[in-house]
Amino acid sequence: MDSLLVSIYSIALILLGAYLILRRRYSYWADRGVLHDKPKLIFGNIREFGRTKALFIIIREYYMKYKGKAKYVGFYLFIRRTILILDLELIKNVLIKDYEYFPNRGTYYNEKDDPISASIMHLDYEKWRNMRVKLTPTFTSGKMKFMFPTVVDVATQLVEVMRDAHESGSFEMGIEFEDIIARYAVDVIGSVAFGLSCNSLKNPEAEFKVMGEKGFPCKHNWLVHSFMNSYPNLARKLGVKYHFDDVGEFFLRIVRETVTYREKTGTQRKDFLNLLIDLKNSDTADPITMEQITAQAYVFFTAGFETSSCTMSFCLYELALNQMVQNKLREEVMEVLTRYEGKFTYEAMNEMKYMEKVLNETMRKYSIVPFTLRRAIKDYVIPNTNHVIEKGMDVVIPIDALHYDPEYFPNPEEFNPERFSASEVEKRDSMSYIPFGDGPRICIGIRFSRLVIMIGLVMILRNYRILPTKKTEIPLQFSLRKFFMGSRNGIYLRTEKIS
């Protein structure tokens, strides 16, 4: 009986201690006189996330509620204290002008226990800068041209799979496009980043696709995930990993085997992995390790897979609903290809200017990464105020909310590629449209992501007209549980063969 009482007493003390710590944590913005919504215990300001609202909708509503009342507001991501920036000039300061205060993303990685998590996307400043210098030459226009034929080969397979489905009649009733485009993205990035024929277009259960999807979300629940990001050093000491063990082991194994084979046989391929191998063998002063090669190839896969496949799926959805836009885009594709005697080349793709507008408008309306984070590495006094963004504080840049602000984009729900004509772009502050972030830590894979999407769209549009079906959701419902933007019930469309 005594031991039971001791146990109950101990548990009560632990719960009381946790409550007092959280209460103190949740009083942070109130103590500093910063506008904010009163947080809910454990959930912070995102209690509705995963229940009734997607996270990007919560942040968008929060932005609209306080815009015009303040340039920044306090915001609690579960137990994580953040400051949400509403003012474009302050956003520019954080991302560009005063970047030296905010060089980190504030996302968790564990280089020792979970090496594939230590990618250029997550690394802190010194390690990130060193890796960025090494990798930047691999993302030039010249390197994109180098990879172009590999992507076209996979896009050709995509059209073949669509043709088989179309001839079987299944596309007449509508096929879930998000899945088939995801498989295209897996095959492209698997080929380019790992030098493998993943074959997920023809085999949806291919191991590479399964492992990639398993590795993309954090292995832990939202509470542990919030703890990892709030207390990264403690989490590393405890050996907390982001990924499942089998995911890390799978990708480390296939990279090691592929690199070893290529070095022994002298095999050369037009892909990202080949560039990493060249980097490994040429930089004798500070050679890149096999674990680092795997981490960079892995993030190339996970980040590129989600963003490219979702953006391309949403673009096809909008083209199906906006036939005039689709017709104009197809006319451009056909006209450019005619000038190149029907040959689809890197130079031909770069002449498709309306395609650029369509893609830009898709990324405005569907910000796959709806917000980006920066973490202060030293105290930052917000200009013209007495408020300080303290060292270790996370800053939220609400990308999706900016893209839906009617001040910058009138009638934001409308899909209108002409928003990105030269005259319209000149009217807007450059910080109002930042689908890939901005500043030194802007996404390094912008060119490649556009390459994958544009090649896929060209190959589809020159062969098929995309149409809605009875199963097409209008408007689309979005997943409530993803941190990224994704459809809840899939994107159902049908095809009609172009004569």
N, C-alpha and C positions, 0 to 999 in steps of 0.2 A: 504493500500500500504506500509506504514511504517513497519507494522508487518511482511509483506512478505519479505521486504528487510532485516529485522533483522533476520528472519529465514534463509534466504539464506546466510547471513553473518556468522551466527552461524555454519551452516553446513559446510561452506567453512573453517572456523577456525578448526573445528573438523577434517575434512579431511586432512588439512595441518598439524595439530598436529600429526595425525596418520602416515602420510607420513614421517615426520621428525623422529618420534620414530623408524619406521621400517628402515629408511635409516641408522640411527645410529646403529640399531641392526645388519643390514646386512654389516656393515663395520668392524665388530668385528675381523674377521680373517685377513682381509687386514691390519688393524692397528697393528697386532701382527706379521706380516710377515710369516704367516702359509699358505702353499699351499692350494688352494681351487678353485673351479669353481665359477665364478661370479654368485651370486644368482638372481633370478627373484622375483620381488615384490610379496609378499604374498606366492608364491609357493616355495621360497628358491631354493634348488637344485633338486627338484622333480616335476618340471612342467609337465613332461610326465606321472606321476603317474595317473592311472585311465583313461588315454586317449589312449596312445599308448604303454605303458610299465607297467609291474607289478613293485612294489616297490623293490622286491628282485633283479630284473634285473638291475634296476637303480644303486643300491648299488654295485652289482657285477661288472658292467662296470666301476663305479667310482674307485673301488678297483684295477681293472686291469690297469686302466689308470695311477694311481699314484704309484703302487707297484714298488719298485726299485728306485723310485725318493725320497721317504720319508718314515718314519716309522709311520707317522700319518698325517692326513689332516683335514682341516675344512670342515664341512658339515652342511647344513641347512635343517632340516625337517620342511617344511613350515616356520613358524616364530621361530622354536625351534633351538637354537644354539647347535651343538654337535661337538664332535671330533671323527673322524673315525680312528680306530687303524688298521694298516696294518702289523705290526711287531709281530711275535709270542712271543718274549720275553716280549714285552710291554703288550701284551694281558695277559700273565701269571702274570705279575705284578698287573694289574688291577683286575683280577679275583681271584688271590690267594695270591701272595707274599705281596702285599700292599693293601690287601682287606680292612683294617681298614679305608682307604681313600674313598673307593667306596662300602659301604655296602648296598646302596639303589638301587632299580631298576629304580626309577624315573618315575613310572607309577602312575596315579591318583587314589585316593580312597577318599571316604567321609564317615567316620565311623558313623557320627551323622545322616545325612539325607539319606544315601544310604548304610545301614549296610552290605548288601551282597557284596559290593565292597571291604570291609576291610578284604580281605583274606590274607593268608600267601604269596601269589604271589605278592601282592601290598604293604603290610605294610612296613613302614620305620623301620630302624634298631632296636631300642629298643623293639618296639611292635612285630616286626618280630622275634627277637631272643627269646622272651618269648613264642610265639606261636610255633616256630620251636622246642623248647625243649619239649613242650607238645605233638606235633604231631609225632616227629621222631620215637618213639616206635611203631607207628601204621603202619609203612612202612617197617618193617623188613621182612626177608625171611620167618620167622615163621608166620607172619600175612598174607603174600601172600599165603602161603599154606592154611591158615585158609579160605581165600576167594576163593580159587581155585574151589571148587565144585559149587559155585554160578555162576561163570563165565562159567563153562562147561555147566551148565543147559541152559543158554541163547544161547551159541554157538550151542547146540543141536537144539534149536528152529530155529536158523539161517539156519541150514542144512535142516530142515523140510520145511521152507519157500522156500528155493532154490529147494528142491525136487518137491514141488507143482508147482513151476514155470517151472521147467524142464519138468515135465510130461504134462503140458499144451501146451508145444511146444514154449512158448514165449522166452525161453532162446536160442533157435536155431537162432533167429534173433538178439539176443543180448539184454541184459538188462543193465540198467544204474547201475553199481556196486557201485558207490560212494554213491548212495542213500540207497541201501540195507545194505551196511556196516555201514553207519551212523546210521541207525535204530538199527542195532546190538549193536553199541557202546552206543547209548542212553539207550537201555534196560539193558545192562551190568551195566553201571555206575548209572543209575537210581535205579537199584536193590541194588548195593553195597553201594552207597553213601546215598540213601534216603530210602532204604528198601521198594521200591515200584515196583509192576509189571506194567511197563509202557506200554507194549504190542504194541510198535510202529512197531515191525516187521510185525505184522498182521494188524495193523491200523496206516498207515503213518501219519494220522492227529491227533494222540493221543495228549492230552493237554500237557503232559510233554515235548514231542519233540517240539511242537510248541513254548512253553514258553522258552525252552532252546535255540532254534534258535533265538528267538526274543531278548533274553538277551545277546547273545554272542557279537554282535557288539555294539559300543557306540551309545546311542540314539541321539547324536548330530552330526552335519556335521563336516568335517575335520578341519574347521577353529576354531570352538569352542573346538573340541578335542585337537587341538594344544595349544590353550589358557589354557585349564585345566592342561595340562602337563607342560607348561612353567611357569604358575603362580598358582600352586596348592593351596597355602594358601589363596590367594585372591578368587579363585574359591570356596573353602570351605566356606569362609565367605559369599559369595553370594548364598550359598546353591545349587551349581551346582551338579547334580547327573549324574552318568555314565549310570545307567539303567532306563528303564521305570518303573513307579510306580507299574503297575500291575505285572511286573516280580518279583520285590522284595516282594510284598505282597503274590504272589503265593507260592514262595519258603519258605518264613517265615511261612506261614500257614501250609504247608504240613509237614515241619520239626516239628513245635510245636505239631501238631496233632499226628504225628508218635511217637515222644519222649514221649508225655503224655500217649499214649496207651501202649507203651512198659513198661513204669515205673509202670503203674497201674496193668498190667496183668503179669508182669515178663517175657514177651516174649524176647527170645534171638535169634539173627540171626547172621550168619557168614558174617558180612558186616562192612563197614567203619563207618556207623552211630552207630552201636552197640559199637564200640571202642570209639567214641566220647561221647556217653552216659556214658560209664564207666569212662572216663576222667572227665566228669562233676561231677560225684558222688564221685570220689575218691580224687580229689584235693580240699580239703576243705579250704586250705590256700588262693588259688587263683582260684576259680572255673570258668570254662569256661561258658559263658552265652549262652542263646538260639540264640541270634543274631550271636555270634561267631561260634557256631556250624553250623548255616545255611551258613555263609560265607565260612567256610572251606569245607562243603559238596558241596556248589554251585561251588566253583572254581575247586573242584575235578571233578565235572561234566563237566563244560565248557572247562577247559583245557584238560582234558582227552578225552572228546568227539571229539574235533577237531583234536588233534594230533594223537590219536589212529585210528580214522576212516580214515583220509586222508592217514596216513602211510600205513595202511593195504590195502587200495584201490590202492595206487601206487605200492605196492609190488605185488598184484595180476596182475596188468597191466604189470609189468616187467616179471613176471612168464609166462604170456600169450605170450609175445614176445620172450621169451628165454626158449624154451621147454626143452633144455638140463639141464638148471638150475632147472626147475620145476621137471623134472624126477629124478634128483639127490636128490632133497629135499624130494620128495615123497618116494623114496627108503629109505632114512634115517628115515622118519616118520614110515613107515611100519616095518622096521627092529627093531627100538626101541620098538614099541608097541608089536611086536612079543615076545621080551624078557620079556615084562611085561604081557604076556598072553592075549594081546589084550586090556588090561585095560589102560586107559589114566589117568595117575597120575601126581602129581606135580614133583615127582622124574623122571618120564619118560620124561617130557618136558625139564627138565634141562640137559638131556643127548643129546639133539638135537643140536649138535655143528655147523652143517652146517646151520641149521635154524638161529643161531645167526649171522653167516656171511651174510646170505641173508638179514636179518633184518638190520644189520649194513650198508650194501651197499645201501639198500633202503633209510635209513635215511641220508646217505651221499648225494645221488643223489637228494633226495627230502627233504630238510630241511624245515619242515612244519613251524617252527619258524625260519625264515631266518636270523634274527639278534637278539641280546640281548642287553639290555641297563644297564648301571650302572651310578649312579649319585654321584659325589664327595660331601662329607660332610665337607671337608676342602681342602685348597689349596694343590696341589700336583705338585712338581717340577719334570718334566719328566727327567729321568736319562740322564746324559751327555748332557743336553741342558739348555738353559736359559728360556725355555717356561714353563708356569704354567697352569695346568688344574685347573681353579678356582673353589672355593666352589660353588655348585649349577650347575656346568656344567655336561651335559650328555655325556657319552662315548658310542659309538656304536661299538659293536663287530660283524663283518660281517660273521656270521656262514656259510651261503650259499656260499659266495665268497671264503672262505677258502676251502670248500669242492669241489669247482670247479677249484681250482688253480692247473694247470698241474704240477707245481713243486712238489706238494705233492701227487697228484693223476693223473698220466699220462692218457691221453685220458678220461677226466672226463665225457664225455657224454656216455661212454660205461658202461653197467651194469655188474660188475665183482665182485662177492662175494669173490673171492680169494684175493682181496685187504686186507681182514681182517684175512688172515692166520697169525699165530703167527710171522713168519719170516718177513712178510711185515709190520706188525704193529710195530715191533721193529725198523724198519728203519726210521719211521716217528716221528717227534716231537709230543708229546701228545696234544699240542694246535692246531694241524692242523685238528683234528676231535673232535668237541664238540657239538654234536646234542642237548644236554640238558644243554649247558652251562658248567661251571665248578666252583670250589671253594665252599665256604660256602653256596652260594645262588644257587647252582645247583638245578635243578628241583627235588623236593622231591618225585615226583610220577613216577620216572624212572621204578622201578620194576613193578609197577602196569600196566603202559602203555605196557611194554613188555609182561606181563602176558596176557592182553586182546588180543593183536595182535597174539601172538604165539598160544594161544588156538584156536582162530578163524581160523588161517591158518591150523593147524593140522586137525581140524574137516572138513574143506572144502577139503583139499588135499587127505584125506583118502577116500573121497567119490566121488570127481569130478576132471576131468582134465579141466583146464581153458584155453580157446582158444580165439584168437581175432576174430572179425567179420568185415564185410564191413564198419560198423559204427565206428570202433575203430580208433581214431585219432593217426596217426604216422607222426610226433611227436605230443605229447600232446600240446594243447594250454592252457595257464594258465590265471586265472582270473586277470584282470587288476586292480580291485578295492579293493581286500583284502590285509590286512597287512600280513596275513598268506599265505602260498602257497596252492593253490587249483586249480582244473581244471576249465576251462572256460565253456566247453560244455558237461561235464560228461565223465565217463569212461565206454564205452560199451564193454562187453565181453560176451562170451557164455560158457556153461558147457557141458561136456560129461561125462556120468556116468562111474565110474570105476567098472569093473566087480568084 
